[in-house]
Amino acid sequence: MRSAHSPPPHTQRVTGPSIAVSHTRLDLGEGRPGEQLEGSFTVTNQGSEPLEFTLTASCGCSFVRPMARTLAPGKSQLITLGIRLPQAINSEKSTRWRPRATTRASRR
């Protein structure tokens, strides 16, 4: 019987690049028409080889910086993303809007 403090019987070593993301969800808050909302998260290469990644925004009103990068093992990169809210929103009841933008990451 293993105790709670025993190491696992089989430990796998990660070879190749391995991505870790500080946030899987990022709330940019509320904004008014015409405002730009921004947020950031960190991508880290926890693997043993360089990690190449590419990020794309879901629409023309959103952005992500940097869009591509190569990270050496153990290195991190701060990623900034944002969205510009439209000048006119089809709602007479509210002047606040909670937009959604999707960012996809892929490794090569």
C-alpha positions in Angstrom: 0.0 0.0 0.0 1.4 3.4 -1.0 1.3 6.3 1.4 0.1 9.7 0.4 3.7 10.9 0.2 5.1 8.1 -2.0 6.1 8.9 -5.5 4.1 7.3 -8.3 5.4 3.9 -9.4 6.0 5.0 -13.0 7.1 8.6 -13.8 7.1 9.6 -17.4 9.6 12.1 -18.7 8.2 14.6 -21.2 10.3 14.7 -24.3 9.7 17.3 -27.0 7.9 20.6 -26.4 5.2 20.9 -23.8 2.9 24.0 -23.5 1.5 25.3 -20.3 -0.9 28.3 -20.2 -1.5 30.4 -17.2 -5.2 31.0 -17.9 -7.6 28.9 -19.9 -10.2 31.6 -19.6 -9.6 35.4 -19.5 -12.3 37.9 -18.5 -11.7 41.2 -20.2 -14.5 42.8 -18.2 -17.2 45.1 -19.5 -16.8 48.0 -21.9 -18.7 50.8 -23.6 -19.1 51.1 -27.4 -15.8 52.0 -29.1 -13.6 50.9 -26.2 -10.7 48.5 -26.5 -10.5 45.8 -23.8 -7.2 44.0 -23.2 -5.9 41.1 -21.1 -2.9 38.9 -20.9 -1.7 35.4 -20.1 1.6 33.5 -20.1 2.6 30.6 -22.3 5.5 28.4 -20.9 7.5 25.7 -22.6 7.8 22.9 -20.0 9.2 20.5 -22.5 12.8 19.5 -23.4 12.7 20.9 -27.0 11.8 24.3 -28.5 8.1 25.1 -28.8 6.8 26.8 -31.9 3.3 28.3 -31.5 0.9 30.3 -33.6 -2.1 32.2 -32.3 -5.0 33.5 -34.3 -7.8 35.8 -33.3 -11.5 34.9 -34.1 -12.5 38.1 -35.8 -11.2 41.4 -37.3 -12.2 43.3 -34.1 -9.8 41.3 -31.9 -6.0 41.0 -31.8 -3.3 38.8 -30.2 0.4 39.8 -29.7 2.7 38.1 -30.5 1.0 35.9 -33.0 3.9 33.5 -33.4 7.0 32.6 -31.4 9.5 29.9 -30.7 10.2 29.3 -27.0 13.2 27.5 -25.7 12.7 24.8 -23.0 11.9 26.5 -19.7 11.1 29.9 -21.3 7.9 31.9 -21.1 6.1 34.5 -23.2 3.5 37.0 -22.1 0.6 37.1 -24.6 -1.7 40.1 -24.9 -5.1 39.9 -26.5 -7.8 42.4 -26.9 -11.0 43.3 -28.7 -12.4 46.6 -29.9 -16.0 47.0 -29.1 -18.3 48.2 -32.0 -19.4 51.9 -32.0 -23.0 50.9 -32.1 -24.6 48.0 -30.3 -28.1 46.8 -31.2 -29.5 47.1 -27.7 -31.6 50.1 -26.3 -31.5 48.7 -22.7 -27.7 48.6 -22.1 -24.7 50.7 -22.8 -22.4 47.9 -21.5 -21.3 44.8 -23.5 -19.5 41.6 -22.6 -17.9 40.4 -25.9 -16.3 37.1 -26.5 -13.2 36.5 -28.7 -11.6 33.1 -29.2 -7.9 32.6 -29.5 -6.6 29.3 -30.9 -3.1 28.0 -30.4 -1.3 25.4 -32.3 2.2 24.0 -32.1 4.3 23.0 -35.1 
